[in-house]
Structures are given as C-alpha cells and as structure tokens.
Amino acid sequence: MKSGPAPANFPVSTETKSILLVEDNEDDVFIMRRVMQKARINLPLHVAGHGAEALDYLTGKGKYANRTEYPLPSVIFLDLKMPYLDGFEVLKRMRGIPGVDQIPVIVLTSSPEQRDRETAELLGARGFRVKPPTGDMIGEVLQSVCGLSDFCA
Amino acid sequence: MDPQPELTKQATQPPPASHLHLFDRSSPQKELAQCNRAVEDAHRLAAIVESSDDAIIAKDLNGIIMNWNRAAERIFGYAAEEVIGKPVTILMPPERENEEPGILRRIRSGERVDHYETVRRRKDGTLLDISLTVSPIRNAEGQIVGASKIARDITERKRADRELREMRDELARANEDLERRVEERTASLTEAIAQMEEFSYSVSHDLRAPVRAMHAYAQALIEDYGERLDEEGRDFLQRILRGSSRMDRLIQDVLVYSRLARADLHFSQINLDRLVMEIVQNYPDIQPPKVQVDVAQPLLGVVGHEPSLVQAVSNLLGNAAKFVAPGTTPHIRVSTERRGRLVRLWVEDNGIGIKREHQSRLFGMFQRVHADRRYEGTGIGLAIVRKAAERMGGRVGVESDGISGSRFWLELPAVD
C-alpha cells in the first residue's frame, strides 16, 4: 500500500456534521447505530470496515472523492484491533495529512489497557472510551470534544 | 662467624682436624676438655641434622654433593654413598638444570636463596615439589667453600594447592553454568509473561466482543419484539441478558486479577480518609439511602499502590453492601488500627456473615460461599483483594461467626 501523507481532497465541511466509525466488527457497528438511534443522536454515521478503508475515506480515494456522500467527519470513533491496519497505525498516518490531522479521534476499544491508553494519547487521540458505547458516552464526546450541542433530533 | 661442623653422614665421626686450630693449646688438659666439648657439640649437631624431616645436603662450589642426611635419602631415594661426589644436577629434571649456575653464582657472592619453590627428581625418576633454602658455607677463614641446601618436600602442599585451584576452577565453571541457566530461565520466564500478557489482552478484546454482541441483540430483541413474545419467551431473553452480563463481568474480573498480578506497582503514601471517601462518592450502590457508611476518622495512613488499593477497598465495600439479609439496610463501619509496622483497615458490616468452614477458601479464585441467587458474584472479587494486598506487602483476613455480620481486614505497611 502507498504510505505517507496525501492531502485531503476537500477541507472539513462546516455545514455537514457527521461521525466516522472505524470498526471491523459488524456487531459493534450494529451496537453503535442502535445506541445512537435510541439516544436520538441525529448525525449521519459513516463506517469504514478497517484501517486502510478509513485512510481511503479520509484522503478521498476512489468513491470517497464524493464529499457530498462521504463528507469529512466531525469526529472519528476508532477501534484499535483491526486487520491490515490497526487503529494506532491509522492515528499515525492521519497526523501527516493536512486537514485530516485536525479531526478529533476518540479511540473506542474493548479493554481499559493502560498501555493502549498511553499510546493513543501519544499519537494524538483526543479520547479513550471502552466498549460498549452508550448514548451518554457519545453525547458527551460530541459535546466536549466537538463542541456540538444540537445533534439530537 | 662460628665454625660449623660439616653436615654429613660422617658427622657422627669427630670433626676434621682443620677445625682444631681454634682450640686453646696452652695446656694439654684444657685442650683435651675443649676438644671433648667440641666433639660433643658436633655429635649433637649431627644428630639434629640426621633427625631433620627436611633433606639437608652440602655441596661444594662446583655443585658436587659432599654430605647427605637421612631425610635426603628418604625424600630423593638415593643412599648417601650413591650421591656423595656426584653433581647435584642429578637431582634436577633436565629442564631445571639451568637453575644450578644461578644458584651457585649467588652462593659464591655470599647470598642466600630462601624458600625457592622448584621441582626435583627422585632416583626412580618421579618428580617432587620442594621448597629450597641454600646458604653459603664458610671455612674458618670465612671463605665460602660450599653451600648447604635444605630441601623440604612440598609435594603434598602443592597437590593440595592444585586441588584447591581445581576446585576453585570447578566452582567458577559451576557458577558460570548456573548463571547461564538463570539467564535462560529468566528469558523463558520473560517470554511466558509476555505470552500471558498477550493472552489477557486477547481475552479482553476478543472474548468480550461476542458477549457484547449477544447482550446487544438480546436487548434489541426484547425492545423491538418483546411484545410479540409470551412471558416465557421474554424470560428466556432475560436469562440470555443475565448470562452475557455475568460472562462480561467474569472476563473483566479475571483481567483485573491478572493485571494486578503482573503489573509493576509504584508505592506511595496514601491518605485512607480521602481514598475511602472517593470510593463512596464513585459508587451509588454504597451511598445513602441504600447504604450507611461510617468512617472512624481520621484513618491511619498506609504505603501502597493507590489503584490496587482502590480496587481492593472497593471490592470490600461492595461486598459489605451486597451480602445483607433482605430488608436490612447495610451498615458499614470503616476504621483503622495500628499493628506494629502495619496498619489494619477494618471493614465491618451487618450482613449475613460467613460460616467458619467457608472462611479458608473465601479468598481463592472463583470461590463463592453463598448459593443464594441474590448473592451472585464472579467469585473473583476477594481473590483480587488478596492479590492486591500481597503485591503491596500486606495481607487480608476475615472474622465472622456466620450469623451477625463480617469483619474483613486488610493490612498494609504504615506510613513512617
């Protein structure tokens, strides 16, 4: 795979607020959708199934060049343990991409491993949360990390 | 310098005439008395030489053997008549013959050779280690005419030295071997620990995911389809929910335990008043009106690893609040007591107590002592408390009559 920084195709949209979930486990995607629905968090949720896809999304590669359909997210929920490219690698590569390096990333993982927490922080993650996500957790993140308050339907 | 009788097997004979010139010849009687005394002296000296354990040999300045005592016969295996008149080099192994000129040179210039350790050869060809002292022999005029050699057989000592050296070498080799084995063990232990860490990491990530999914779908089923199920169907789903919750708690407790068992703990002084207060603030289940917690302030300070202690005290308080008879408001009393260099933290409750026969296995892994469904737990909580205490140099225990409450205690090193 081609590595190294590549510029984002479009600047972060100030109009379209959305969430990008980087998660390889379909069940965890289901839980996220369900929790957002229950908590009436009315923001589009885009999903990248693994780290490489997340980078494609963020750099606007292929179909992701369509920023109307795939806008740059306001916040990213990032799983750590994924095939091909894990969450830490995604964090590392995001840092060199102008426009993308500003998007807040919340690590959403299965265990409160201290070393993971430290590594995530070192690589610029803005938060570290343990699965399963809850409505309160997502609401709190949107408010404190993204300054969003009008996300509820 | 005093005249010396020659040291010789023939020294039992009267001394040679050359020594007689010092005698007073003024009167034949005196001369005779002096002569007799000299003969006695010579005899005595000869006896000393003969009875010596060390070989005593006299040689002339050309290295020719002139006298040879009994110890020399014993040590070197030659009778006196075999060696007298022969060069002293017959006692030297070929590679040592070059020592002789040096020794003779020093003797000629009046020097002694003291305790010189070397090797000599017996008549039968075997070698022996000796310590050699060679001194010049002077005649009546003070001229150096030969040398006396005192040779001590140090074969035994040398052998002991050699054995000692060999044992030292062997010990050093055994030490190296031991060090190598310790290194190997350490390496394999380090690897085992790394594998263990990988394992628990995978447990936390991979085992929790399907449990999470099970719980989420059962929840969704109840929420979205619950009304279409009958009572029994909904009960089954509730059981799946309970089972998956319990499974997740078990996994998390096992993880807490394994993390506690392997973590590097950094110790600090801990204010127990603050720690207990923060725990109570963080857990609604141990706050009024559900639970009454009395803290006998001020609690004594302890030294420990704060996150581990928070874990342990939380578990004790949680248990105290949980194991009460139905309808009873849990009443927990927290206090401290100085016991030598330790501080004992007491957590007393008004709960259902623990029968004496269960108390010994209470702190083991996966041990539950209450069959009642109301008191369901993972059976790991108190094992975590014990592990935490042990890692911090302390211990845990319980006192209970099995009826009226339990008094759990946790001992840790005191501050100071």
Interface residues (C-beta under 8 A of the other chain):
Chain A: N25 D27 D28 F30 I31 R34 K81 T109 S110 S111 E113 K131 P132
Chain B: Y201 S204 H205 D206 R208 A209 P210 R212 A213 H215 A216 Y217 A220 L255
